[in-house]
Amino acid sequence: MSTTRRSASSGDRETGRQGDRRTERRLIEVINRQRLRKIDRTAVAQLSRKVLDRIGREGATLTVTFIRDRQMRRLNRTYRGFDKPADVLSFAYHEDEEVASTGIEPHHLGDVVISVETAGQYAPELGLTFEREIEHLVIHGALHLAGYDHETDNGEMNRLERKLRKELLP
């Protein structure tokens, strides 16, 4: 994609000591590769950080990228076999089996990709503002990267997603 890369992060990397264990707070990167809709990249980074912190992944990071439908359709066709745009796709860097076999939690979970066009179409259908729909998609994508799967977990992800919305969204 040839669009200029614009990004924001959740803040400076912070390190501290808790007992003998060193903790490190890592950055969330937000990339805007579209010009159709204004994106509050700082708010997206902060929400992503809060989600990861609430689910016990304080040391983890992720990247959120905003694109248009044409690019999303290409990604959805290539990686999922669906020749249409999606509102959100999550690309985990590590599979569950890989993490389990090494016992090491990955710091960077992967990428959340959001189509602003599809999100903008779905928002009024769901009775949401565009900004609120983006917040819902950020939470949904982050949970997928953390290993949750609403298609196989008997509603666990959906319950957690609703809880996080209540706790984190004003």
N, C-alpha and C positions, 0 to 999 in steps of 0.2 A: 504494500500500500504506500502511495506516495504522499499522503497527507502529512503535514507537519506534525511532529510529535510534541504534544503539550502535556505536561504531567504535573502532579502535585503529590506530596507525601504527607503522611499522618503526623509528621513532626521529626525532631531530631532523635537519633538513636540514644537511648538512655541506658546506662548500666548502673547496677547497684549490687549490694550484698545483702543477702538474707541468710543469717547464720553463716555457715561455711559454703553455702551454695551461691554461685554468681548467677544473677538473672540479667537478661538483656531484653529490652523492649525494641522490637524491630519495626522498620518502616513498611507502610502500605503505599504502593504506587498506583496512581490513577492517571490513565492516559486517555486523552480525547483526540480521536482521529476523525472527527466529523465536525461540521459547522452548521448543521441544521438546528440544533437545540443547544441552549446554554446549559452547561453542567457546572455545578458547584463541586469542584474536585476536592476541595478541602473537606466539605461535609461528607462526601462519599468515603474519603479516607478515614475520617473519624468514626463513621458508622461501621465500617469494616473492622476497624481496630476494636470497637466495643463488642461487636459480635464475637470475634475471636477470643477476646478476654472473657466474655460471659460463658463460653463453652469450654473454658479451660485450656485454650491454645494461646496463652499470653506471649510466648516466644515466636509464634508463627507469623508469616507474612503472606500476602497475596498481591496480585495485580488486578486492577479493574480497568478494562478498556472499553471505550464507547465508540461504536461504529455505525454505519448506515446499513440498510437492508441488503444492498448488493453484496457487500462483504460478508454479512451474516449468512446469506443464502449459500454463498460459496463454502463457508465453514461448515454449515449444517449438512450440505450435500457431501462434502469430503469426509467428514468424521462421523456422521450419523446416518447417511444415506437418504436424507429427506431433502428434496429439491424445493425448499421454501425457507424463508427467513424464520428465525426463532426470536423470542424476546431476550432470552439469556442462554448462554452456554457456559459450562464450566469445564476447564481442562486441568485435571489434577496432574501434578508432576510425579507423584508416587502412588502406586497401587497399594491397597491394603495389605496384600500378601508380602510385598516388598518391605513395608514398614514392620510387619510382624516378624519377618525372618531376620531382620537386622536388629530389631529392638530400638532403633534410633528414630526419633520423631523428626521429620523433615521441617526445616525452618520455613522454606518457601513452599506453600501448599500448591500453588498453580495460578491459573488465570481465570478470571470471570470476564466474559465478553457480553456486552449488552448492546442491542440494536435500539437506537433512539427512535427510529421510525416505528418499529413494531410496538415498543413500549408506549409511544404516543398514541397509537391506534387502540391499544388495549385499555389504557387508563380510563377514558370516558365510559367504555363498556363495563368497567368494574366500579364505576362511580368514584374514581380517584383522580387527583391531580397528577400531572406528569411527574412532578417531583416525588410524590408519595409512591407512585408505581416504581420509580427508580429505586427508592429506598427498599421496597419489597423485593425487587430483583437482586439488589446487593445482598440482602440477608439470605435469600434463597440460594444464590450462587456460592456465597461463603460457606453455607452449611454443606453443600455438595462437595466442595473442596476439602472440607473437614471429614468427609467420609459418610455423610448421611445420604440416604437414597429413598425418596418417598415412594418409589415403585416397588420396593422390596421390604420395607421395615415396619409394616403394619401400622402406619400412621405416626411413628415416632418423630420423623422429621417435621411433619405438618404440625404436630402439637408444639414442638420446640419453636418452630417458625412463628406460630401465633403468639406464644409466650414472649419471644424476643420483640415482636412488633409492639406488644403492650408495654413492655419494659423500656424499650429504646426510642420509640417514636412518639413525639408529643401529640 
